[in-house]
Amino acid sequence: MSDVVICECFARDGLQHEPQMLPLETKLALIDQFTDMGLTRIEAMSYSNPKVIPQFADATEVLAGIRRGDGVYYKATCANVRAVERALADTEKGIGANEISLLVSATDSHSLKNLKRTREDQWKNITDMVAAANGRYRMVGTISMAFGCPFEGTVSESDVLKDVEKFSKAGVQLVALGDTTGMAVPATTQRLFSAVIKEFPDVVPVAHFHDSRGTGIVNYLAAYESGVRYFDCSMGGVGGHPTEVKYGGGFTGNVCTEDWVNLLESMGVTTGIDLEKMMATSAYCESVLGRQLYSKVALSGLNPLLDRPAATPVSAS
């Protein structure tokens, strides 16, 4: 049992930002190592149009080849009804995902840039996707730019809560708030997640933050203290927008799995992750991308105090 649930996003959100194409065998080895680490949620693949994001042209082959762990959710990202239809086709073959994510942006400008649709059109699209899925999957709704947009600036918290409500009414069980370009601060993080938890008790809130300005860890701690227990991370902090769809400048990566897990375990919060296997997998991620990644823990090692009796867990405020 664990106190929190970490979703490893390296294989999807991470690789979409990488210009190099990893071979199928490497992707399978990566996801199998994520399973062996003890992760119970893994973002395994995207059913994106291969012409737009060619890194995921092998979606079916990846999902067919991974070794499934008991009780593990393997998530596939779906941007439209066609993507859900592809997911269903794989499910009918017995090789599909068991969790799918549905994307919406908090602003029209980002929606047009990222999804080629207005927000209104995307919500109609989501309604059709939920209908097509027909209860076959656990669904995750992701609200991008929930804490600010590089094109439109401030995002209304009340508008984000309305989007959460739409997902809830559609029967979406998990809703991720995305700090897509690293604009959140602890105060806004706590305020928005606290409102979600108070107003939508049936929704499981998920934090999906990018570490563009080095604030990812402190914002995750703020989310944890607000009552959030589901977090999206990526080994080595890789990830961001697709290589063909650029928005936001500079560093775009995710919160590092290694760093967040190290902090949680140092606080006495159980993650359910095998730390030795995590470090070995961290090194493997660097080897397959052929460069040093962004995790501080990968450079400095796990907190030496983790070998001592566990600290008293931090309780949610």
N, C-alpha and C positions, 0 to 999 in steps of 0.2 A: 504493500500500500504506500502511496505517496501523498504528500500534502499539496502538491501542485502537479499540473500536467503541462509538459513541454512538448510543443510540436516542432519537429526538426524540418526546416524549410530549405536546406541546402540543395536538394535534388530538383526543386522547382524554382522557387524565388531566387535561390542562389545562382543556379546555372543559367537562368534566363538573361542574366547580366553579363555572362561570359561569352566572348566572341568565339572561343574554340569549342569544337564539338567533341564531346566525350563518347567513346565507343560504348555500345550496349553493355558489354561485359563489365566495364568500369561502373556504369550506373547501377547495375545489379549488385555489384560488390559493395558499393556505397550504401544502398538502401538496406542490404542484409546486415551490414555493420551497425546501422542505426537501430535496426530491430534488436540485434544482440546487445546493444548498450542498455536496453531496458526502456526505450521510448515507447509510449503507447499511442502517439499520434505522429505520423510521418507524412509530410507533403511530398507525395511520390512523383506526381506527374501533372501535366496540363494537357487538356484537349484543345489547345489553341490551334488555329490554322497554321499548318507547317510553312506556308508561304510568308507568314508574318513572323512567326517565332520558330525557326527551323530546328532549334535545339530539342523540340518535343515531337518531332515527326515519328519517333519510335515509341509513342505512348503505349500502344497496345502490346508491343514486344516487352517493354519494361514491366508492365503489370502482369504479363504472363510469366515472366521469369523470376520475379522476386520470391523469396522464401517468406511465407506469411507467419507472423507470430500470433499466438492466441491472445485475443482481446485487444489487438492493435488495429487502429484505424489508419488506413492508407488513403490519403486524400488526393483527389484530382480536381484541378481548377477548371471551371466551365464558364465561358464568357457568353454563350448563346445557346439556343435550343439545339443547334447542330452538334455542339459539344456534348450536351446531355444525351443526345441520340447515340453518339459514339460511345459514351460511357455505358449506356444501356446495352449496346451491342456486345461490349466486352463482358458485362455482367451476365448476359445470357450464355456466354461461353464459359462462365465460371472463373473468369480471370479479372473481373473488374475491381474498381475501387469500392470501398464501403462508406466513404464520406466524400461529398462534393462541396465545393465552395462556389458561391454566387457573388458576383462583384457589382458594386455600385460606387459611384463617386459622390462626394458631398458637394461638388461644384460642377457646373455645366462645362466650364473650360477644360477641366481635367478629364471629364467624361468623354468629351469630343476628341481629346488628344489620345486617350488611352483605349477607349472602346468604340470610337467612331460613332457615338450616339449621344443625344442629349440625355439628361437625367430622366426626363419623362419617358422617353423611348426605352431607356434601359430598365425602368421599373416595369413597363409593359413586358419587356423581354424576360425579366425575372419571373413575373407571373406565369408566363408560358413555360419557363424552365421548370418551375415548381410543379406545374401540372404534368409536364412530360416525365419528370422523375417519379411521380406517382407513389411517393412514400418508400421508394426502394433504397434510399440512402439517408444517413444522418447528414443534415445540411448545415453549412456554415455560411452566414452572410457576412461579407466584408465591406466595410464602409471606408473607402480610401479618402485621404485628405480630411479626416475627421477633426484634426487639430489646427488646420491652416493649409492654405493653397498657394503655391508660388505664382499662380496666375491671377487669383482673385483676392488673396490676402486672408483676412479674418473669416472664419467659418462660424456661423451661428450655432451655438450649442443646442438651442431648441430645434433647429433643423435636423441636426444629427439625431436627436432623440426621436423625432418624427420618423426618421429612416429606421431606427431600431424598432419602433412600433410597427412599421410596415412589415419588416422581417418577421416579427413575432406573430402578427396576424396571418402571415403566410405559412406558419408552422415551422419556421427555421429555428432550430434549437440553440445553436451557438451563433453569436454575433461578435465579429472582430472589429474593433475600432483601430483604424490605421493611421499612424503618424508617418505618412508616406515619405515626407521629405525632412523629417526631423525638426518640427517647429514646436512641439509640445514642451511644457515645463511641468514640474511636479504639481503646482497648484491647479493648472488646467486639467492635468491627468486625474488628480483626485476628484475634482469637482464633477467632471463628466462621467467617470466610471461610477462614482457614488450615486449620481442621478439615475444611471442605467439600472444599477442594482436595486435602488429604491422603487423605481417606477415599473420595472419589468422583472418581477421575481422569477418568472418562468424562463427567462433568457439566461444562458450561460455567457457571461462577457469574456472576451478574449482580447489580450493586448498584442497588437502587431505593430511594433515601432521600429523605425529605422534610426541608425545611430549617426546620422549625417553631421551632427554638431557635437557629438560626444556626450549626449544627454540620455542615451537609451537606458543605461543601467539605473540612473536615479529616477527616471520616469517609471521604470518597471517596479522599482521599490515602492514608489508612490502608489502605483496601481495595486500592488500586493497589499499595502496597508489599507487600501480602500475596500478590499475584499475580493479582488480578482485572483483567480487561481489557475487560469489558462493563459499560457504565453507562447508566442511564436518566436523562434530564434533560428539562427543559421550558424553552422560550424564555421569558425574563422571569420564570421561577420560578413560573408559575401552576399551579394544580391542587390536588388534595386529594380529599376525599370528595365524592360526588355532592351536589348542592344539596338533594335530598330526603332524604338519609341522613346525618345529622350525627353525628360522633364526634370527640372532641378539640376543644379550644377554641383561639381565637387564630388565628395564621397557620398555614396548612396546606400551603403551596406546595412544589413540587419544588425540587431543586437547579437553579440557572439554567444553561442550556446555555452561554450566552455566557461566564459566569464560569469554569466548569469547563474549557471549551475554551481560554480565554485562559491559564489556569494551566498546563494540560498543554503547550500550545505554548511557553510561556515556559520550561518545564522541559526542552524539547527532545524532548517526546513527540509524535509525529506523529498527528494525528487524522484526516487526510484531508479536512478541512472547509475550504472556501474562506472565509477570514476576512472579506473584504470583503462577500461575499454573505451571510454570517451576520449581519453588522451591519445590512445593508439589510433582511434578513428580521426582525431584532429590532425595527427601527423599524416595519415593517409590522404585526407582532403587536400593538404598542402602538396603532397607528392603528385596527385592526379592533376592539379592545376599548375604545377611546376613553379610555384613561388611561395614566399612567406605570406601568410594571411594576417588577419588583424587582431587575433585574440591575444590579450595580455597574458592570460594563463598559459597559453601555448608557449610563450616566451619565458615566463618566470616559474612555471610549475604551479601545481595546486597549493592552496594555503597549507603550510606545514602543520597548523593547529588542527587540521582535520583528522590527524592521527591521534588526537587526544579526545577525552570525553566530549560528547556533543554539547554545544551551547544550548541554552534555553531558547526554544523557538520564539520568534517574534510574532506576537499576536496582531491580528488586524485591528485597527483603530475603529 
